[in-house]
Each structure stands twice: as C-alpha cells, then as structure tokens.
C-alpha cells in the first residue's frame, strides 16, 4: 500500500541532508505503535478479567455493611442533622473521635431489618462508618451550595 505523509520543509531538508530513509523510519515507528496498541488492548482485556475475578473476592458482608451505612448516613443527614453537624461530619478525615460526635448522630435511631437500634458506638475503621460518612457527605455536597442562596 502506498501512502503519503506530510513533512514540514525544515524537517524534510534535514532528512535529505542526513540521508534518512523516510520509508524505513516510518515503517519502524508504525510497527512500534501497532505493538503498543496490541499490548494495551490485551492488557485492558486482561484487566477487565482481573476486576471481574477480584469482585468475586470482596466480602459481601463488608459491601452490605457499607451500603447500609451509606443509606443511614443519607437518612441522618436529611432528617436529623443540623447544618453545622453535617458540615462537621462531611469535613472529617475519618477521625470522628478527635472532634466528638454530633449530638443528633449520637441520638440517631435507624431502622434495620430486625427493628430499631441506637447508634452509640461508631468504629471509624468499619465499612459501615465509611458508608455512613460517604452518604452524609453526598447530602452535604448537594445542599451546601444552596444554603446561602436566597429563598424563592
């Protein structure tokens, strides 16, 4: 197959001056580019298989706990938290013990499949708390820009 490529005048002059074979250099560069594309394509296919396999190794109890926490965090933020408490929780880096628990969080009652229980002990290393905080942060991110707008 014949094809043409564009070379700026100054580059074409340098190529001629050094006797560089445009055809050989172009073919070598294209071969390398094709090898890289094949490898990337192969790696991406392999990566998807690895992700699929790894998903199967995730402890479903952890995932469930994190999701329950997220739902509870959203509910607490929407129904119980004050603006200050929500801002405080959303800004935490995971160390809630250093600043203390917001009052409404300590007294927050959440519904579970087996009835009601009061959240009185929060282990910041647990997936539930990660989910709870993430849910509360989602609500804060949504409402914070609207808090200072005039009401219509």
N, C-alpha and C positions, 0 to 999 in steps of 0.2 A: 504494500500500500504506500502510495506517495502522499505526503502531506507537506505543508509549508508552515514555517514558523517565522515570527517577526523578531528581528534583532535590531535594536537601536543602532544608528550609524556608528557611534563610537565603539560599541561592543563588536560589531561586525568587522570594523577595522582592526581591532586588537586580535580577534580570532584569526583573521587572514595573516596578520603580522607574525603570529606565533605558529601558524600552520596547523591550527587545531581543527580536527575533523568534526564538524557540526553534527554529522550523522551519527558517528560513534558515541560522542558525548551525550547527545540527546537520547539515543537508544539505551545507554547505560543508566541515565537518570530516570528514564521511564520504567526500565526494568526494576530499579530500586523502588520507585514509587508504587509499582504494582505489588512487589513483595511486601512492602509495608501495609498496603491496603488489605492484602490477603491475610496477613498476620493479625491486623486489627479486627477484621471480620471474624476470624477464627477465635480470637480472644473474647470478643463480645459474645459470640455464641456460647463459648465455654463459661463465661461469667454468668450468663443467664441460667445455665445449668447449675452452677455453684450456688447462686442465690436461691434457686428452687430447692436444692438439697438442704441448704442452711436453714431455710424457713421451716423445714420439717423438723429441725433440731431445737427450735425455740420452744421453751417450756410454755405450753398453752395456759397453764395456771398464771404464769407471770403476765402474759398478754391479757388474760381476762382480768387480772387484778389491776393492771394499768388502765384498762378501758373502764372498769368500774370507778376507779379513782377519777378519771377524766370526767365521766358523767356527773359524779358527785361534786367535783370542782366547779363545773359549769353551773350546777344547781345552786351550790352555796353562793357563787358569785352573783347569780341572777336574783336569788331570793333572800339572801341573808346578809351579805357583806355590805359594809359601808364603803364609800369611795376610797377613804383612807386605808382601810384594811385591804381592799382589793389591790390598790396601788402597791402597798407594802408587800403583799404576797407575790404579786407579779414581778417585783423587783428583786426577789430573793435569789441567791445563787445556790439554793439548796440547804442553807444553814438557818433554818427557821428558829432553832433553839437560841441563836445568838441575839435575836431581837424579840423573842417571845411570840406567843400565839395571838392572833387577833381574837377578840372576845367572841365574835359571832362564830368563829371557826371552832372554838372550844365547845360552844353550846350547840353547834350544828348537829341536827339529827337527820340522818339519811335513811331512806327506805332501802331495804335489802330484800332478797327473795324470802328470807326467813323472818321477816319482821323489821323492827327498828333497833338501831343501836346508836349510842352516842359516840362521836369521835372525840376521844380524850387523850389518846396516845398516838402520836404521829412519829413514825420512824422514817426519817428523811432518806434512808437507804433503800426503802421498799418501793417496788414498782407502783403500788397504789398511790403513794405520795407523789411520785413523778407524774403520774396521770392526773392527780388532783390539781397539782400546781399548773400543769400544762392546760387543763381545762379552764382554770381561773384566769390564766394569762391570756387565753383566747378571748374570753369575755372582756378583759381589761383592754386588750388591743382594739377590740371593736368599739367599746364605749368611750375610751379616753379621749379621742379626738372630738367627740360630740359633747363632752361635759362642759366645755367652755363656750359653746355656741349659744347664741340667744335662743330661747324657746319661741316657737312659732304659734 
